[in-house]
Amino acid sequence: MAAASTTRPAPFGAIATYKVVTLFSALATTLSTWNDARVTRNSLGKLSDRELDDIGLCRGDIEMIAQSRA
């Protein structure tokens, strides 16, 4: 019994389409991450120093927290 190769090339444009979809997916992920950090930064920035102290933070911690949560 002989083995036959059944592989065939991808249809025309399939690889380009995949790369475009991947690019938009990565862009959406990046925008979502940036927005999450922005919302966190804004929310923590609205708190008073006393409120930040109550949760164990200071103003200098806000950027670090925003980046680590995103």
Backbone as XML, in Angstrom:
<?xml version="1.0"?>
<chain id="A" units="angstrom">
  <residue number="1" name="MET">
    <atom name="N" x="0.840" y="-1.162" z="0.000"/>
    <atom name="CA" x="0.000" y="0.000" z="0.000"/>
    <atom name="C" x="0.892" y="1.234" z="0.000"/>
  </residue>
  <residue number="2" name="ALA">
    <atom name="N" x="0.642" y="2.154" z="-0.857"/>
    <atom name="CA" x="1.447" y="3.363" z="-0.971"/>
    <atom name="C" x="0.796" y="4.487" z="-0.184"/>
  </residue>
  <residue number="3" name="ALA">
    <atom name="N" x="1.638" y="5.321" z="0.398"/>
    <atom name="CA" x="1.140" y="6.489" z="1.139"/>
    <atom name="C" x="1.085" y="7.671" z="0.193"/>
  </residue>
  <residue number="4" name="ALA">
    <atom name="N" x="0.001" y="8.367" z="0.206"/>
    <atom name="CA" x="-0.147" y="9.531" z="-0.664"/>
    <atom name="C" x="-0.123" y="10.800" z="0.182"/>
  </residue>
  <residue number="5" name="SER">
    <atom name="N" x="0.533" y="11.796" z="-0.292"/>
    <atom name="CA" x="0.585" y="13.073" z="0.393"/>
    <atom name="C" x="-0.682" y="13.862" z="0.051"/>
  </residue>
  <residue number="6" name="THR">
    <atom name="N" x="-1.370" y="14.307" z="1.070"/>
    <atom name="CA" x="-2.618" y="15.029" z="0.833"/>
    <atom name="C" x="-2.529" y="16.498" z="1.264"/>
  </residue>
  <residue number="7" name="THR">
    <atom name="N" x="-1.326" y="16.979" z="1.449"/>
    <atom name="CA" x="-1.203" y="18.380" z="1.844"/>
    <atom name="C" x="-1.365" y="19.265" z="0.625"/>
  </residue>
  <residue number="8" name="ARG">
    <atom name="N" x="-1.922" y="20.419" z="0.844"/>
    <atom name="CA" x="-2.073" y="21.361" z="-0.245"/>
    <atom name="C" x="-1.825" y="22.760" z="0.298"/>
  </residue>
  <residue number="9" name="PRO">
    <atom name="N" x="-1.467" y="23.677" z="-0.545"/>
    <atom name="CA" x="-1.160" y="25.031" z="-0.071"/>
    <atom name="C" x="-2.414" y="25.757" z="0.431"/>
  </residue>
  <residue number="10" name="ALA">
    <atom name="N" x="-2.173" y="26.751" z="1.256"/>
    <atom name="CA" x="-3.285" y="27.559" z="1.761"/>
    <atom name="C" x="-3.928" y="28.310" z="0.605"/>
  </residue>
  <residue number="11" name="PRO">
    <atom name="N" x="-5.224" y="28.550" z="0.699"/>
    <atom name="CA" x="-5.899" y="29.307" z="-0.357"/>
    <atom name="C" x="-5.309" y="30.708" z="-0.502"/>
  </residue>
  <residue number="12" name="PHE">
    <atom name="N" x="-5.461" y="31.274" z="-1.667"/>
    <atom name="CA" x="-4.917" y="32.594" z="-1.956"/>
    <atom name="C" x="-5.444" y="33.621" z="-0.950"/>
  </residue>
  <residue number="13" name="GLY">
    <atom name="N" x="-4.539" y="34.320" z="-0.292"/>
    <atom name="CA" x="-4.911" y="35.371" z="0.643"/>
    <atom name="C" x="-5.164" y="34.916" z="2.061"/>
  </residue>
  <residue number="14" name="ALA">
    <atom name="N" x="-5.119" y="33.632" z="2.345"/>
    <atom name="CA" x="-5.427" y="33.136" z="3.688"/>
    <atom name="C" x="-4.383" y="33.606" z="4.699"/>
  </residue>
  <residue number="15" name="ILE">
    <atom name="N" x="-3.133" y="33.583" z="4.331"/>
    <atom name="CA" x="-2.075" y="33.990" z="5.254"/>
    <atom name="C" x="-2.152" y="35.492" z="5.513"/>
  </residue>
  <residue number="16" name="ALA">
    <atom name="N" x="-2.385" y="36.267" z="4.477"/>
    <atom name="CA" x="-2.509" y="37.716" z="4.647"/>
    <atom name="C" x="-3.715" y="38.047" z="5.522"/>
  </residue>
  <residue number="17" name="THR">
    <atom name="N" x="-4.815" y="37.355" z="5.313"/>
    <atom name="CA" x="-6.010" y="37.572" z="6.127"/>
    <atom name="C" x="-5.730" y="37.233" z="7.583"/>
  </residue>
  <residue number="18" name="TYR">
    <atom name="N" x="-5.044" y="36.141" z="7.833"/>
    <atom name="CA" x="-4.690" y="35.740" z="9.193"/>
    <atom name="C" x="-3.830" y="36.813" z="9.856"/>
  </residue>
  <residue number="19" name="LYS">
    <atom name="N" x="-2.863" y="37.350" z="9.130"/>
    <atom name="CA" x="-1.984" y="38.374" z="9.702"/>
    <atom name="C" x="-2.756" y="39.651" z="10.024"/>
  </residue>
  <residue number="20" name="VAL">
    <atom name="N" x="-3.708" y="40.028" z="9.183"/>
    <atom name="CA" x="-4.517" y="41.223" z="9.441"/>
    <atom name="C" x="-5.394" y="41.012" z="10.672"/>
  </residue>
  <residue number="21" name="VAL">
    <atom name="N" x="-6.006" y="39.847" z="10.781"/>
    <atom name="CA" x="-6.844" y="39.545" z="11.941"/>
    <atom name="C" x="-6.000" y="39.542" z="13.213"/>
  </residue>
  <residue number="22" name="THR">
    <atom name="N" x="-4.818" y="38.967" z="13.153"/>
    <atom name="CA" x="-3.914" y="38.949" z="14.297"/>
    <atom name="C" x="-3.507" y="40.364" z="14.696"/>
  </residue>
  <residue number="23" name="LEU">
    <atom name="N" x="-3.239" y="41.212" z="13.721"/>
    <atom name="CA" x="-2.869" y="42.596" z="13.987"/>
    <atom name="C" x="-3.999" y="43.319" z="14.712"/>
  </residue>
  <residue number="24" name="PHE">
    <atom name="N" x="-5.233" y="43.194" z="14.229"/>
    <atom name="CA" x="-6.361" y="43.862" z="14.877"/>
    <atom name="C" x="-6.635" y="43.295" z="16.265"/>
  </residue>
  <residue number="25" name="SER">
    <atom name="N" x="-6.425" y="42.011" z="16.442"/>
    <atom name="CA" x="-6.596" y="41.398" z="17.755"/>
    <atom name="C" x="-5.569" y="41.951" z="18.744"/>
  </residue>
  <residue number="26" name="ALA">
    <atom name="N" x="-4.330" y="42.060" z="18.316"/>
    <atom name="CA" x="-3.279" y="42.612" z="19.175"/>
    <atom name="C" x="-3.564" y="44.081" z="19.493"/>
  </residue>
  <residue number="27" name="LEU">
    <atom name="N" x="-4.052" y="44.821" z="18.510"/>
    <atom name="CA" x="-4.388" y="46.221" z="18.723"/>
    <atom name="C" x="-5.521" y="46.360" z="19.747"/>
  </residue>
  <residue number="28" name="ALA">
    <atom name="N" x="-6.533" y="45.526" z="19.639"/>
    <atom name="CA" x="-7.651" y="45.564" z="20.586"/>
    <atom name="C" x="-7.179" y="45.229" z="21.998"/>
  </residue>
  <residue number="29" name="THR">
    <atom name="N" x="-6.301" y="44.264" z="22.133"/>
    <atom name="CA" x="-5.759" y="43.890" z="23.437"/>
    <atom name="C" x="-4.956" y="45.036" z="24.034"/>
  </residue>
  <residue number="30" name="THR">
    <atom name="N" x="-4.134" y="45.681" z="23.208"/>
    <atom name="CA" x="-3.321" y="46.804" z="23.677"/>
    <atom name="C" x="-4.208" y="47.960" z="24.127"/>
  </residue>
  <residue number="31" name="LEU">
    <atom name="N" x="-5.236" y="48.283" z="23.359"/>
    <atom name="CA" x="-6.145" y="49.363" z="23.736"/>
    <atom name="C" x="-6.903" y="49.044" z="25.024"/>
  </residue>
  <residue number="32" name="SER">
    <atom name="N" x="-7.307" y="47.812" z="25.183"/>
    <atom name="CA" x="-8.014" y="47.403" z="26.389"/>
    <atom name="C" x="-7.109" y="47.516" z="27.619"/>
  </residue>
  <residue number="33" name="THR">
    <atom name="N" x="-5.873" y="47.088" z="27.483"/>
    <atom name="CA" x="-4.911" y="47.173" z="28.580"/>
    <atom name="C" x="-4.649" y="48.624" z="28.950"/>
  </residue>
  <residue number="34" name="TRP">
    <atom name="N" x="-4.457" y="49.473" z="27.942"/>
    <atom name="CA" x="-4.214" y="50.894" z="28.185"/>
    <atom name="C" x="-5.410" y="51.528" z="28.891"/>
  </residue>
  <residue number="35" name="ASN">
    <atom name="N" x="-6.629" y="51.196" z="28.447"/>
    <atom name="CA" x="-7.828" y="51.773" z="29.052"/>
    <atom name="C" x="-7.993" y="51.317" z="30.497"/>
  </residue>
  <residue number="36" name="ASP">
    <atom name="N" x="-7.710" y="50.064" z="30.794"/>
    <atom name="CA" x="-7.799" y="49.571" z="32.170"/>
    <atom name="C" x="-6.839" y="50.338" z="33.081"/>
  </residue>
  <residue number="37" name="ALA">
    <atom name="N" x="-5.618" y="50.561" z="32.609"/>
    <atom name="CA" x="-4.627" y="51.313" z="33.396"/>
    <atom name="C" x="-5.095" y="52.755" z="33.581"/>
  </residue>
  <residue number="38" name="ARG">
    <atom name="N" x="-5.667" y="53.351" z="32.544"/>
    <atom name="CA" x="-6.154" y="54.725" z="32.613"/>
    <atom name="C" x="-7.280" y="54.862" z="33.642"/>
  </residue>
  <residue number="39" name="VAL">
    <atom name="N" x="-8.229" y="53.930" z="33.613"/>
    <atom name="CA" x="-9.348" y="53.970" z="34.551"/>
    <atom name="C" x="-8.846" y="53.799" z="35.982"/>
  </residue>
  <residue number="40" name="THR">
    <atom name="N" x="-7.933" y="52.875" z="36.199"/>
    <atom name="CA" x="-7.366" y="52.660" z="37.535"/>
    <atom name="C" x="-6.646" y="53.912" z="38.016"/>
  </residue>
  <residue number="41" name="ARG">
    <atom name="N" x="-5.826" y="54.489" z="37.135"/>
    <atom name="CA" x="-5.080" y="55.711" z="37.470"/>
    <atom name="C" x="-6.036" y="56.839" z="37.848"/>
  </residue>
  <residue number="42" name="ASN">
    <atom name="N" x="-7.086" y="57.032" z="37.067"/>
    <atom name="CA" x="-8.049" y="58.101" z="37.346"/>
    <atom name="C" x="-8.803" y="57.852" z="38.653"/>
  </residue>
  <residue number="43" name="SER">
    <atom name="N" x="-9.203" y="56.618" z="38.890"/>
    <atom name="CA" x="-9.951" y="56.300" z="40.114"/>
    <atom name="C" x="-9.097" y="56.534" z="41.353"/>
  </residue>
  <residue number="44" name="LEU">
    <atom name="N" x="-7.869" y="56.056" z="41.333"/>
    <atom name="CA" x="-6.988" y="56.251" z="42.483"/>
    <atom name="C" x="-6.594" y="57.715" z="42.634"/>
  </residue>
  <residue number="45" name="GLY">
    <atom name="N" x="-6.461" y="58.419" z="41.527"/>
    <atom name="CA" x="-6.090" y="59.832" z="41.579"/>
    <atom name="C" x="-7.163" y="60.703" z="42.204"/>
  </residue>
  <residue number="46" name="LYS">
    <atom name="N" x="-8.412" y="60.271" z="42.163"/>
    <atom name="CA" x="-9.509" y="61.037" z="42.755"/>
    <atom name="C" x="-9.584" y="60.881" z="44.272"/>
  </residue>
  <residue number="47" name="LEU">
    <atom name="N" x="-8.910" y="59.865" z="44.815"/>
    <atom name="CA" x="-8.954" y="59.657" z="46.256"/>
    <atom name="C" x="-8.086" y="60.681" z="46.969"/>
  </residue>
  <residue number="48" name="SER">
    <atom name="N" x="-8.481" y="61.015" z="48.197"/>
    <atom name="CA" x="-7.677" y="61.936" z="49.001"/>
    <atom name="C" x="-6.463" y="61.185" z="49.562"/>
  </residue>
  <residue number="49" name="ASP">
    <atom name="N" x="-5.507" y="61.936" z="50.076"/>
    <atom name="CA" x="-4.332" y="61.302" z="50.674"/>
    <atom name="C" x="-4.729" y="60.419" z="51.851"/>
  </residue>
  <residue number="50" name="ARG">
    <atom name="N" x="-5.714" y="60.835" z="52.589"/>
    <atom name="CA" x="-6.199" y="60.063" z="53.730"/>
    <atom name="C" x="-6.802" y="58.732" z="53.259"/>
  </residue>
  <residue number="51" name="GLU">
    <atom name="N" x="-7.605" y="58.774" z="52.214"/>
    <atom name="CA" x="-8.216" y="57.550" z="51.679"/>
    <atom name="C" x="-7.158" y="56.609" z="51.122"/>
  </residue>
  <residue number="52" name="LEU">
    <atom name="N" x="-6.162" y="57.168" z="50.443"/>
    <atom name="CA" x="-5.072" y="56.328" z="49.946"/>
    <atom name="C" x="-4.314" y="55.689" z="51.101"/>
  </residue>
  <residue number="53" name="ASP">
    <atom name="N" x="-4.085" y="56.454" z="52.162"/>
    <atom name="CA" x="-3.391" y="55.918" z="53.328"/>
    <atom name="C" x="-4.191" y="54.793" z="53.969"/>
  </residue>
  <residue number="54" name="ASP">
    <atom name="N" x="-5.525" y="54.917" z="53.960"/>
    <atom name="CA" x="-6.381" y="53.876" z="54.530"/>
    <atom name="C" x="-6.222" y="52.536" z="53.805"/>
  </residue>
  <residue number="55" name="ILE">
    <atom name="N" x="-5.950" y="52.581" z="52.507"/>
    <atom name="CA" x="-5.781" y="51.328" z="51.761"/>
    <atom name="C" x="-4.304" y="50.968" z="51.576"/>
  </residue>
  <residue number="56" name="GLY">
    <atom name="N" x="-3.436" y="51.715" z="52.261"/>
    <atom name="CA" x="-2.010" y="51.369" z="52.269"/>
    <atom name="C" x="-1.236" y="51.844" z="51.065"/>
  </residue>
  <residue number="57" name="LEU">
    <atom name="N" x="-1.690" y="52.931" z="50.437"/>
    <atom name="CA" x="-1.001" y="53.465" z="49.258"/>
    <atom name="C" x="-0.627" y="54.923" z="49.481"/>
  </residue>
  <residue number="58" name="CYS">
    <atom name="N" x="0.288" y="55.395" z="48.655"/>
    <atom name="CA" x="0.583" y="56.823" z="48.599"/>
    <atom name="C" x="0.495" y="57.240" z="47.139"/>
  </residue>
  <residue number="59" name="ARG">
    <atom name="N" x="0.544" y="58.537" z="46.876"/>
    <atom name="CA" x="0.401" y="59.026" z="45.501"/>
    <atom name="C" x="1.450" y="58.433" z="44.570"/>
  </residue>
  <residue number="60" name="GLY">
    <atom name="N" x="2.632" y="58.180" z="45.081"/>
    <atom name="CA" x="3.696" y="57.619" z="44.248"/>
    <atom name="C" x="3.440" y="56.189" z="43.803"/>
  </residue>
  <residue number="61" name="ASP">
    <atom name="N" x="2.530" y="55.496" z="44.478"/>
    <atom name="CA" x="2.218" y="54.101" z="44.136"/>
    <atom name="C" x="1.197" y="53.972" z="43.019"/>
  </residue>
  <residue number="62" name="ILE">
    <atom name="N" x="0.514" y="55.048" z="42.679"/>
    <atom name="CA" x="-0.614" y="54.980" z="41.735"/>
    <atom name="C" x="-0.168" y="54.447" z="40.363"/>
  </residue>
  <residue number="63" name="GLU">
    <atom name="N" x="0.914" y="54.968" z="39.815"/>
    <atom name="CA" x="1.356" y="54.525" z="38.485"/>
    <atom name="C" x="1.758" y="53.052" z="38.505"/>
  </residue>
  <residue number="64" name="MET">
    <atom name="N" x="2.465" y="52.625" z="39.554"/>
    <atom name="CA" x="2.874" y="51.229" z="39.661"/>
    <atom name="C" x="1.648" y="50.303" z="39.742"/>
  </residue>
  <residue number="65" name="ILE">
    <atom name="N" x="0.662" y="50.703" z="40.527"/>
    <atom name="CA" x="-0.558" y="49.901" z="40.670"/>
    <atom name="C" x="-1.305" y="49.846" z="39.336"/>
  </residue>
  <residue number="66" name="ALA">
    <atom name="N" x="-1.417" y="50.970" z="38.656"/>
    <atom name="CA" x="-2.139" y="51.012" z="37.389"/>
    <atom name="C" x="-1.483" y="50.105" z="36.358"/>
  </residue>
  <residue number="67" name="GLN">
    <atom name="N" x="-0.171" y="50.098" z="36.280"/>
    <atom name="CA" x="0.524" y="49.260" z="35.306"/>
    <atom name="C" x="0.465" y="47.781" z="35.675"/>
  </residue>
  <residue number="68" name="SER">
    <atom name="N" x="0.529" y="47.468" z="36.957"/>
    <atom name="CA" x="0.519" y="46.055" z="37.350"/>
    <atom name="C" x="-0.869" y="45.440" z="37.226"/>
  </residue>
  <residue number="69" name="ARG">
    <atom name="N" x="-1.917" y="46.222" z="37.328"/>
    <atom name="CA" x="-3.288" y="45.712" z="37.234"/>
    <atom name="C" x="-3.726" y="45.537" z="35.791"/>
  </residue>
  <residue number="70" name="ALA">
    <atom name="N" x="-3.092" y="46.251" z="34.876"/>
    <atom name="CA" x="-3.503" y="46.196" z="33.479"/>
    <atom name="C" x="-2.929" y="44.996" z="32.764"/>
  </residue>
</chain>
